[in-house]
Amino acid sequence: MAESRSQTPSELGFRMPAEWHPHHATWLTWPKDPETWPDRVTLVEDIYLEMIAALTPHEIVNLLVDDDETEQKVRGRCSEGVASRIHFHHIQTVDSWIRDYGPNFLVGPDGEGAFNDWIFNAWGNKYEVLKKDDSVPQRLEPFLKMKRFSPGIVMEGGSIEVNGAGCVLTTEQCLLNPNRNPDLSREEIEQYLKDYLGVTKVLWLGEGIVGDDTDGHIDDIARFTASDVIVCAVEEDPADANYEILQDNLKRLKSMTGANGQPFEIVTLPMPGTVGGSSTDTRDLERLPASYANFYIANSVVLAPVFGHANDERAVDTLQRLFPTRQIVPINCEPLVWGMGTIHCVTQQQPQIRVIRD
């Protein structure tokens, strides 16, 4: 007798909704690692408090903290109104990149919730200790009380971007990298995306920006802002190392069509120049992956990274035009990007669902 095969999310009618789908909550993991943010942990904590203050009027914030001491520390730095909208979860973590290791939430045909628990191997086995965070979705399962799917392959949340209308956008540099799933072909990876995200079309860009240790995550270069609109980062200086990379991606985007066969509207977003090069940082980083594309779409607001660059205002204005019904909240992310990511990398959206009672 043949062994029965578990049905995939797609077969059961589940799909990953677009980020602008109404949220129940945003998930965050409180920052702490001095190796991630050398001499900047306190500054990064301030950024988290700024994000939480912007989010809590509109949705719950689920915050992972290591212990009660940390919870009380955070509560003491929040107003009573903000603290009342934070749900604390005492779950030990190594670092704060919940976009990449956290639950990848799905919505079912009757509005019920579920999530994918992909394998997290710390961006191609780059940081052995961070691989411990792979267990976070499984540890959250008793709280979430949702169906958990285990695709069994390496995938990070920052490497995929969906439009809620059948398409997922990703990069060849990341998903086809032999340090992720060396035994899978491009076609096999596409099938996993279709099976576990509920999409019908995979859109491939080339490389990510210089300095990105994730091997080209999509959330630093191109994002859906509507089912038929994509905003993409473009470097305007031909001498800049990102110029050719981002021009290639722009060219690819202009030739792409959605699941309905219609072309996308492509809107360009400037880059914030070179951020990095501190002589005090022991890692000797010449350039950090600073990008305005690493914004986060929440209920009624969009959290937008800025870097004290002349292009900050242009980027915020562009996002405000793309999200006319949401307030753009600029947040100075220069300290945060020393950890190799900014706002989108440290957030994870949980969509509103219909609670199914037994």
C-alpha positions in Angstrom: 0.0 0.0 0.0 1.4 3.4 -1.0 2.4 5.8 1.8 -0.1 8.6 2.1 1.2 12.1 1.3 0.3 15.2 3.4 -1.6 17.8 1.4 0.2 21.1 0.8 -1.2 24.5 1.8 -2.1 25.2 -1.8 -4.1 21.9 -2.1 -6.0 22.9 1.0 -6.7 26.4 -0.3 -4.2 28.3 1.9 -2.2 31.2 0.6 0.2 33.8 1.9 -1.7 37.1 1.8 0.0 40.4 0.7 1.5 42.5 3.5 -1.3 45.1 3.2 -3.9 42.4 4.1 -5.4 43.5 7.4 -3.2 42.5 10.3 -4.1 40.9 13.6 -0.6 41.6 14.9 3.1 42.3 14.2 5.7 40.0 15.7 9.1 41.4 16.9 12.0 39.9 18.9 13.6 42.3 21.4 17.1 43.2 20.4 20.1 42.3 22.6 23.1 40.9 20.7 26.1 43.2 21.0 27.8 41.3 18.2 24.9 42.2 15.9 24.8 45.8 16.9 28.3 46.7 18.2 28.1 49.6 20.6 24.5 50.3 19.4 22.2 47.9 21.2 20.7 50.8 23.3 20.1 52.8 20.1 18.4 49.8 18.5 16.2 49.4 21.5 15.1 53.0 21.0 14.2 52.2 17.4 12.2 49.2 18.5 10.3 51.4 21.0 9.6 53.9 18.2 8.3 51.1 16.0 6.1 49.7 18.8 4.7 53.1 19.5 3.8 53.6 15.8 2.2 50.1 15.6 0.2 49.7 18.8 -2.6 52.2 18.0 -3.5 50.0 15.0 -2.6 46.4 15.9 -1.3 44.1 18.6 2.5 43.8 18.9 3.6 40.3 19.9 7.1 40.7 21.4 9.5 37.8 22.1 11.6 38.4 25.2 14.0 36.1 26.9 12.7 36.5 30.4 10.5 38.5 32.9 13.4 40.9 33.6 13.4 41.9 29.9 9.6 42.2 29.9 9.6 44.5 32.9 12.4 46.6 31.3 10.4 47.1 28.1 7.2 47.8 30.0 9.0 50.5 32.1 10.0 52.3 28.9 6.5 52.3 27.3 3.4 54.4 28.2 0.6 52.5 29.8 -1.5 52.7 26.6 1.4 51.2 24.5 2.3 48.5 27.0 -1.4 47.4 27.1 -1.1 46.5 23.4 2.0 44.5 23.7 1.7 40.7 24.2 4.9 39.4 25.7 6.1 35.9 25.0 9.0 34.5 27.1 10.9 32.6 24.4 14.6 32.4 24.3 16.1 33.6 21.0 19.6 34.2 19.8 18.9 37.3 17.6 16.1 39.5 16.3 15.5 38.5 12.6 12.0 37.2 13.0 11.2 37.9 9.4 13.6 35.1 8.4 13.1 32.5 11.2 9.5 33.3 12.4 6.2 31.8 11.3 5.3 32.5 7.7 1.5 33.1 8.1 -1.2 31.8 5.7 -4.9 32.3 5.3 -7.2 29.5 4.4 -10.3 29.2 2.2 -12.7 29.9 5.1 -10.5 32.7 6.6 -8.7 30.4 9.0 -5.0 30.8 9.9 -2.0 28.5 9.4 1.7 29.0 9.0 4.8 27.6 7.3 7.7 26.5 9.4 10.6 26.7 6.9 14.1 25.6 7.8 16.3 28.5 8.8 20.0 27.9 8.3 21.3 31.4 9.2 21.6 32.6 5.6 23.5 29.7 4.1 25.3 28.5 7.3 27.0 31.9 7.9 26.4 32.1 11.6 26.2 28.8 13.4 24.8 30.0 16.7 21.9 31.8 15.0 20.7 28.5 13.5 19.2 27.9 17.0 16.4 30.3 16.1 15.1 27.8 13.6 13.0 26.3 16.4 11.0 29.5 17.1 7.9 28.7 14.9 7.6 25.2 16.5 7.9 26.8 20.0 5.2 29.3 19.1 2.8 26.6 17.9 1.1 26.1 21.3 0.3 29.8 21.5 -0.8 30.2 17.9 -3.0 27.2 17.9 -2.9 27.0 14.1 -2.0 24.3 11.6 1.8 24.2 11.1 3.1 23.2 7.7 6.8 22.0 7.4 8.0 22.3 3.8 11.3 20.7 4.7 13.5 23.2 2.7 15.6 26.2 3.6 13.7 29.5 3.1 13.8 33.0 4.8 10.8 35.4 5.0 12.9 38.2 3.6 13.6 36.3 0.4 9.9 36.2 -0.7 7.4 38.9 -1.6 3.8 38.2 -2.6 1.2 40.3 -4.2 -1.8 38.4 -2.9 -2.9 37.8 -6.5 -0.9 34.7 -7.5 2.7 36.0 -7.7 5.8 35.7 -5.6 8.9 37.8 -6.3 12.3 36.6 -5.3 16.0 36.5 -6.4 18.2 34.0 -8.1 21.2 35.0 -5.9 19.4 33.8 -2.8 17.0 31.0 -3.7 19.3 29.3 -6.2 22.4 29.7 -4.0 24.0 26.3 -3.3 24.2 27.2 0.4 20.4 27.0 0.7 19.0 23.9 -1.1 21.8 22.5 -3.2 19.8 19.4 -4.2 16.9 21.3 -5.7 16.6 22.6 -9.2 15.0 26.0 -10.1 11.9 24.2 -11.2 11.7 22.2 -7.9 12.1 25.4 -5.9 9.4 27.1 -7.9 7.1 24.2 -7.1 7.7 24.5 -3.4 6.8 28.2 -3.6 3.6 27.4 -5.4 2.7 24.6 -3.1 3.4 26.4 0.2 2.6 30.0 -0.6 -0.5 29.4 -2.8 0.9 31.3 -5.8 0.8 30.4 -9.4 3.7 32.4 -10.8 7.3 32.9 -9.6 9.0 36.2 -10.7 12.8 36.1 -10.6 15.2 39.1 -10.1 18.9 38.7 -10.3 21.1 39.9 -7.4 20.6 41.9 -4.2 22.4 45.0 -3.1 26.1 45.2 -2.1 26.8 44.4 1.6 23.8 42.2 2.0 24.9 39.0 3.9 21.6 37.3 3.1 22.7 36.7 -0.5 20.2 39.1 -2.1 16.9 39.2 -0.1 14.1 40.7 -2.2 13.0 43.0 0.6 15.9 45.3 0.0 15.4 45.7 -3.7 11.7 45.3 -4.9 8.4 45.3 -3.1 4.7 45.0 -4.1 2.7 48.0 -3.0 -0.5 46.8 -4.7 -1.3 43.6 -6.6 -0.2 45.3 -9.9 2.4 47.8 -8.6 6.0 47.2 -7.7 8.4 49.7 -6.2 12.1 49.0 -6.9 15.3 50.4 -5.6 17.4 52.2 -8.3 20.9 53.6 -7.8 21.3 56.8 -9.8 25.1 57.0 -9.7 26.7 55.0 -12.5 29.9 54.7 -10.5 28.2 53.1 -7.5 28.6 49.3 -7.1 24.8 48.9 -6.9 24.1 50.7 -10.2 24.4 47.8 -12.7 22.8 45.3 -10.3 19.7 47.4 -9.8 19.5 48.4 -13.5 19.3 44.7 -14.4 16.5 44.2 -11.9 14.6 47.2 -13.2 14.9 45.9 -16.7 13.6 42.5 -15.6 10.7 44.0 -13.8 9.6 46.1 -16.8 9.2 42.9 -18.8 7.3 40.9 -16.2 3.5 40.3 -16.1 1.3 39.2 -13.3 -0.7 36.0 -13.0 -3.4 37.7 -15.1 -0.9 38.3 -17.9 -1.0 42.1 -17.4 2.2 44.2 -16.9 3.0 45.7 -13.6 3.3 49.4 -12.9 6.9 50.0 -11.9 7.8 52.8 -9.5 11.4 53.6 -8.7 12.8 54.4 -5.3 16.2 56.1 -4.8 19.0 54.6 -2.7 20.5 56.2 0.4 24.1 56.1 -0.8 26.9 54.3 1.1 26.2 53.7 4.8 29.0 52.0 6.8 32.7 52.1 6.9 33.1 52.8 10.7 36.7 52.3 11.8 35.4 51.3 15.2 33.6 48.2 14.0 35.7 45.1 14.4 34.0 43.4 11.5 35.6 45.9 9.1 32.4 46.4 7.1 32.9 48.7 4.1 29.2 48.9 3.2 26.0 48.1 4.9 22.7 47.0 3.1 20.9 50.2 3.6 17.7 50.5 1.4 14.5 52.4 1.5 12.8 49.3 0.1 13.0 47.6 3.6 9.7 49.3 4.7 7.0 47.5 6.6 3.3 47.8 5.7 1.0 47.7 8.8 -2.6 48.7 9.6 -2.9 52.4 8.7 0.8 53.0 8.8 4.0 52.2 6.8 7.2 52.1 8.8 9.9 53.5 6.5 13.7 53.3 7.1 15.7 56.5 6.6 19.4 57.1 7.0 20.1 60.9 7.3 20.7 61.1 3.5 19.5 63.7 1.1 17.3 61.1 -0.6 15.3 60.4 2.6 12.6 62.9 1.8 12.2 61.7 -1.8 11.8 58.1 -0.6 9.2 59.0 2.0 7.3 61.1 -0.5 7.3 58.2 -3.0 6.0 55.8 -0.4 3.3 58.3 0.7 2.1 58.5 -2.9 2.0 54.7 -3.1 0.1 54.4 0.2 -2.3 57.3 0.2 -4.5 55.8 3.0 -1.6 55.0 5.3 0.6 57.4 7.3 4.3 57.0 6.4 6.4 56.9 9.7 10.1 57.6 8.9 12.5 56.0 11.4 16.2 56.6 11.5 17.7 53.2 10.9 21.4 53.9 10.7 22.0 52.1 14.0 19.7 49.2 13.0 21.4 48.6 9.7 24.7 47.8 11.4 23.0 44.5 12.2 22.7 43.9 8.4 19.0 44.7 8.0 16.3 47.2 9.0 12.6 47.4 9.6 11.2 44.7 7.3 13.9 42.3 8.4 12.9 42.5 12.1 9.1 42.4 11.7 6.6 39.6 10.8 3.0 40.2 10.0 0.2 38.0 11.3 -2.9 38.5 9.1 -6.4 38.8 10.5 -8.2 35.5 10.4 -11.5 34.0 11.2 -11.2 32.0 14.5 -12.5 28.5 14.0 -14.1 27.2 17.2 -14.1 23.5 18.0 
